[in-house]
Structure formats: structure tokens, C-alpha cells
């Protein structure tokens, strides 16, 4: 049986690649209005593709970009939901692409083009997995529902609304998502934890306009200086977050995780080279992986205030702003952390300026039980598909839809990613290893058989 | 004699106003290339005006905008140099002007238009003062050299180069400048101290591009956060500059100054209202005037780094920058202070980022002896012209050309200003009180007679 799956995928490899290239040719850039028709055409194409495989497939219009829903019954009554997204990031900066972003190309065993890894290529591994099972076995081993959204790259909430609305009807036993990464190019991975997030911005407002720093300097507070002093009162130079009670609920690293992290033998030098920093930085006494995956952060995403042009302009800025986001870990509650942060920010802001806090958003961290049978099945499927042991990893980033699934659908979520951070998702020359694409399709088919 | 001067100015008042309006009609915006011809035409107009008064007047081309030099001998061999500038700031924001910036208008005893107070209107008080003396006395009481530059508003160095080059020939006994302010609308003032300045910018560079704050947050330093921490390590929340040895050479306030500052009865509430700040701020235990005029500052003129668009983008910025300027007071040496600041900035920058310091400029503070006979003569002239006691004030700002004069020409400088900060120099609807214009012309004539 396993041999039939592997053989089918291998035999149809070049057609699979041609098809994923068709999928990638649609400039389904959900953030850009002028691509609304392309985005819908892309959704229609994949819907029709599901129909051609015998799926009951349709577009769901719930406001925003359409959701593709495709389902097919299987041998067992078990219901697997596969989530992905067919929309892509804008192609900017266009001039840095070596091949046109929407004319997919294969070069040296790698598929280039927008969406190659994020997420059309990864979604397509599952589409070809169900085709493989249908063609080799005549039917699916279980019921499969694909739910592909078109707003992942533009922050839309159509899917969250749909899931909340249709939760009683959806009721999956397990959810599979391939929108994450392998541990490295040779090591397949299951992501069992994601950090949550609190993001907001604040403005420190001083004089009613930029004023002369000679005429007023020494008499009134400088909003840009106050901003710096406030940021410094949030994080110490040695990386400790200074917001009272911020760490109260942080789950300590478990022994098996410490052990596993050590075995992963993360290479600090590689990371330093990757982003060209002179030295790594973070909380003292903790390994890089521990800091990235299991510890919260408080980051400045942007600061602005005053004069930005050439040379100097000696003013006291009218205001200064900071965009800030904190990554959260189990079991930090994002609403509580938001309140703690806001309270701290307010308490450290001097009464010589006016403070405005705005635009926050939150998403909770998630942590899955690595001993869940579904996750163990995925581990086994990846071992078969890749011929390698699977790493259990956490992710420093946040995937808000995952926490929506957890909250609304109460079932295990398998995050098995086939991409790499170096695939340049969101960047120019986005690409995806064909080897990972094929091994991913095989793994996905194995998983559906054993789940 | 005094009566003749007053009578002549009063009798010719409306012609004086017509003439200054002609002077103001030239859009002599030195910062903008497209106005180079206008700027030169303006210089030529005032040169011709000097010739019509019997002055030996010409344009000096030394690179950059021309300098107007006009001289006339007088009864005594004493030589007075009068400095001013005929160039103006750009008119932006044009839509906020209630009358066209280069079509001067008189309304309610006030002259509106670009250059009204800064500095065409103030320069013209001296031009009309020499005319008055020539017409009433037949000759000037002393030799007068006008030196009017065309690059004051665009940071050019033509005048500094000319003064350095021609210093042996210039050799004035005293310099008069009217490019500053009165103490208030009713109180004429002599500015006897100016703060100096050190301005520079620095950049904190981290990863080679903006990177994902989930993928890297906790592992590498955040340049915008480092910037904030560094700024906070330069100035304490209570306004003390934390740079070692920064205050070493600061001249303490003398008793007569303390007494005088108290008498000036500066109104903090007015200042708060003027710039709409909830509370004033500065070094503890010192009055507002003391902080503005006699204490150094360390101000952030601009900060920038990372994402500035709508909503949030969860990145760690590749870099963050700050433009900084410190105002200096006697007897701080700007080169020493620059070195102290740079040394401190380098010492507090962590090795997780790269630091770049660039683009500094310096100008020394100046302080004149209020008992200098020239300054006492100006006090007396202002008393006559305004019918009020003259205030001795310092200025929080810096006028770099004054320190060039002090260094190159070694003579007393009289800063007698007829403007007000509320005249909106550099802003829309710049204006100048006609009463100050006329009283200024009278005072300038009185001064030349008694100096």
C-alpha cells in the first residue's frame, strides 16, 4: 500500500508540478483591490480542481475574499480538516525578482514564484495526497474537508467568522496545516507550540507643533526622549522585560523539552550569519531555542518622531510614536498581558506629555500535546515520506487562525510544515524545494491513511 | 538732535513702510535653487538702495548667494558693522497664509509677509536709521559698514568665509545685529548670551534587513529598543544629562543675573499655553528662564526606525536612528562636549548592534559683557527709541555667525532685536509690529549717534 502511494506520486511528479504552477500563476494578492478578480479566479480554479477529483467543492462568500470548501467522504467516519490559504503576498520589490513572480519556474530542483512555499505549494501537497489516495485506493481512508482561505496575507477575518458560525457542522476530529517550516532542509518537523501576540502602538504628545529646540529646550519635555525613556523602562539592557507580573504565568520548560532542544543542537553562529548581527542577544542564562520558542518578548516594531531629512533640524518634536508587539508563550493570557503592559506604560509616562495608546490586537499562544495520537501519526507519516526522523519544534511566530481553531473546534491541530525560513516567503524570489514538495505529498497521503 | 531724528522717522514713516514692502516682495528663498535669480535681484535692490543713500555699495560673490557690502564714512573714525540677512525661509505651508507671503500687507498696525521680522524688516530699521542721520545731520556720526548675507536661512558659509578672509580689512569697533527678539511686545531687549550647539546623528544597526519578530525575537537585539535604552542613558527622567563631565565647565549663574531673572517675572503659564503642554519640564530646582538661557540641553530632534505604516507589522527593524542636538552654555567648549558625548554614546552601545555616528556640527556659546560701553549705549538708545527700560536677556538658541564674529573680529556685538517669537518667523503669516519697526529705526539712529 505504501509502495503504491510512493510509486503514484513519483510517476505523476511532473504533472503535479505543472498543476501547482497553474495554481501559482494567479496573482491572488488579497491585500490589493486591483487583484480581487485574480484572487477569485484562483479560488475558482482550485475549487474546480477539487471537483475534478470528485470532491464536493464550492466557494463560500461571507464578506471579504471567498473561502474554498471542498469535502469528500471516506472509508471511516473520522473527519480530517485541512487548512491552507490560496492568497499570496504582494510581489514587491518586483525589481529584486530574478524570474517574474507570477510565472513559476523550476531551476535546480527548486520551484520559484510567489506562493511557492507560502502557501500554494504546501497546500498542493495535500491536494495531490488526496488524489493519490483516490487513484491508488479508490476512496479516501477518512472524510476530508479542505478549508482554504483567501485573506491570510491581508489580515481578514472571513475564515474566523465562518469557523465560528459553522463550528457545529464542521466538527473535525483533527486539523492538518502545512504553513510552517521543517527544522532544517533535511529534517521534517511538527510544530507543537506557537507564541501568541499582543500588538499596539502608543504616542507621546508634547508641544502642539515641532518647536525650536533653542527657544524651548530645557523648558518642556521632549516627546522623543520621553519615548526612549519609556521603552527603556519596559526592557532592561540584559533582555529582561520590566513590566510587573509579565512573567507570572509563563510555563516553565519541561525536562523532555530541555533535553530535546539540546539534541537539536541549534547553531548560534548560523543564525548570526543569517541576519548579519555581531552577537546574539536575549535573556541571560537561556539557550537561543529556549528564548525563541518558550520565552516571551517585548519588541519595538517601529519608532517615529521629529525631523527625518538630511542634516540637522533643531526642533523638539511635537510627538513621537512607537509600534510595539509582545510575543507570548503558554500560559500567558493575551488580555491580561495587554492590561499589564498598558498599565505599566501609563504608569511610566510623565505628566509633562500626553499619552495615547491605540490599535491593539491579541492572539493567544498555543501548545499541543506531542503525545496526542494524531501528532504521533503525523510523526510516523513524515518519517515515511522523508525517510528521516521528525523533529518536534515550537515556532517563535504566531498563527492566529490556529488559536481560533483551538477555541472553536476543540480538536488537535497538526502543524507539519514543508517550507524553510530561507525559502523567502513574503520576499522576492520565493521558492520551494521540489524534493520537499514531493516528500510532503507522500507524507500527507501516509498521514490520512493512518490518522 | 534727538527730536530731529524722531521727527524725521515719524514724517517719513509711510514711505519707509512702502520701501520695506518693496524689499519683501523679492522671494529671496536661499534654500531653493529656483529662487536664485530672485535672491540675487533682492541683493541688487538693497545694494542700489544703499547707493541711493550715498553708500559705497556692491555685491560680493564668494560662492553661494552674494553678500551685500555697503559702507559710508562718518564724522568719527569709529567703525560700526551692521549685520543682517536679506534671504528668507521658504513660504511653506502656503495654504496656511492668510495673505500671499510675497505680497506684503499692513493690517491693524502690523506688517505681514515673509521676511517681515526675519530679517528684512529688522535690517531695514538700520537702513532707515542711516538715512535719517544723513538727512538730518548731513553725515553719519561714525563709519558704517553693512554686511548683509543671503544664506542665513540655508546654512551657507559664504559670510563666514568672507569674514575670515577680510578680517584685517573689516576691523569693526562694534557689531550691531537685529535678528533677535524683544523681551515682550512692550520691552526692548539686548541679548547678551547665546547658547552654543553640538548636533549629530547616530544609527544603531542590527540585522541586515527588517526581520520577522516571531522568527528572531528573543534571539537578537532590537535596534529601536537599543536606541531607546541609549537615549535613556543620556538624560534622566528628571532632566539631568548623564554624560560624564558634561556639566564640568558650565558657568554658574551670577548673582546679578539671578536677581535680574527674578525681576523679569517670567510667566510659566503663558509658555505652557503657547505650546499646549500639560506641564513644563527641565532640571529640578532651577527657574524656567535659567533652564532656557543658562543651562545646557540634550534634545532628540528626530527618531526613526522600522515600520511606520498603518496597523502593525511585526518586525525587528534593521536599524534605528536618532538626530540629537545639545545646546551649550558658557563656558562649555563644543569640541570637548562633542567628544564627551561620542565617548558616552560609544560606551553605552551594546556589542549586539553596530553603531554609526555621523554629521556633527558645532558652534560655541557666547556671552557678552553687559557693562561694555557699546552695550550700555545700546541700552540708552533703546530707552530713547521705545520710551521704556531695556531688558538684558539671553537667548536659548544659537546664532553661529555671532561666534564667527567673536572669533575673527574680536569686538563687542550688540544683539538688539525688535521681533518677537510670536511673530512666526519661519512660519506662515510672518509679521512684524510697525510700532517696533519705527521705534527700532529710531533706536538704531540714536545708537549710531552715541556709540
Interface residues (C-beta under 8 A of the other chain):
Chain A: X155 X195 X197 X199 X200 X201 X206 X207 X208 X209 X211 X212 X213 X214 X215 X216 X217 X218 X219 X220 X221 X222 X224 X225 X227 X228 X229 X230 X231 X232 X233 X235 X237 X271 X275 X276 X277 X278 X279 X280 X281 X282 X283 X288 X291 X292 X295 X297 X298 X299 X300 X301 X302 X303 X304 X305 X306 X307 X308 X311 X312 X313 X314 X315 X316 X317 X320 X322 X323 X325 X327 X350 X351 X352 X353 X354 X359 X361 X395 X396 X397 X398 X421
Chain B: X155 X195 X197 X199 X200 X201 X206 X207 X208 X209 X211 X212 X213 X214 X215 X216 X217 X218 X219 X220 X221 X222 X224 X225 X227 X228 X229 X230 X231 X232 X233 X235 X237 X271 X275 X276 X277 X278 X279 X280 X281 X282 X283 X288 X291 X292 X295 X297 X298 X299 X300 X301 X302 X303 X304 X305 X306 X307 X308 X311 X312 X313 X314 X315 X316 X317 X320 X322 X323 X325 X327 X350 X351 X352 X353 X354 X359 X361 X395 X396 X397 X398 X421
